[in-house]
Amino acid sequence: MKASRLAAAAAVAGSAVLVLSGPAFAHVSVSPEGTAAKGGYATVDFKVPNERDNASTTKLEVAFPTDHPLASVMPEPVPGWSAQVTKAKLAKPLTVHGRQISEAVSKVTWTASGKGIEPGYFQKFPLSVGPLPEDADELVFKAIQTYSNKEVVRWIEVQQDGQEEPENPAPVLQLSAASDDHHGGATGAKGASDDSDDDDKTAHTGAEASGTDSDDDGTDTTARVLGVAGIVVGAAGVAYGVFAGRRRSDA
């Protein structure tokens, strides 16, 4: 009886690990390529996993913070997607490299021209952004993910201090300390501000979305390792319980 209880407990523990590890890599997130230094420019990636088994992600809308507007936002072409940058007038103009900027980016929308992000895959959407604010430690972006079956998931909930992560958290970009040259990041994004006064840009490309990248978030790897460990522990417990039961019956 004791062996059977141990086996059952191990199986439950393994299942719990799998349940807890699932949400760690399920939401839309944003991270810099290199660093995102205050006052500088950076290339950031919005990572979008497909959470459905019977539908593809066909659209992503990312709203930019209004309390810290960004004058320059330039999308990198993504195969199989078109990108549209939308700007809005500022209540208070910004001064960037000695020039006054009267509008800033309010939203970027990516729309699939093919199948989109199919089940079992994710896609990264890179942007060159700046100048980043010097008086903030993070930027919160609210994202809306649309599936081919018309389902809409709103990643717009802001994490509150001292509380658990919300069900649909908004992507948050952490900012590092300002660099000496104010051109943060090691990806050559320093010239992005030269086009800050252009009209809304649309980048068109025509290949399938890809799910490979060497910069996967660390939480993805950790969650998968914990999940596999849970399966192994659960299976070992069940096997031990069966073996112990057989020995008892033979005796």
Buried (B, 14 or more C-beta within 10 A) or exposed (E): EEBBEBBBBBBEBBBEBBEEBEBBBEBBBBBBBBBBBBBBBBBBBBBBBBBBEEBBBBBBBBBBBEEBBBBBBBBBEBEBBBBBBBBEEBEEBBEBEEEEBEBBBBBBBBBBBBBBBBEEBBBBBBBBBBBBBEEBEEBBBBBBBBBBEEEEBEBBBEBEEEEEEBEBBBBBBEBBEBBEEBBBBEBEBBEBBEEBBEEEBEBEBEEBBBBEEEEBBEEBEEBBEBBBBBBEBBBBBBEBBEEBBEEEEEE
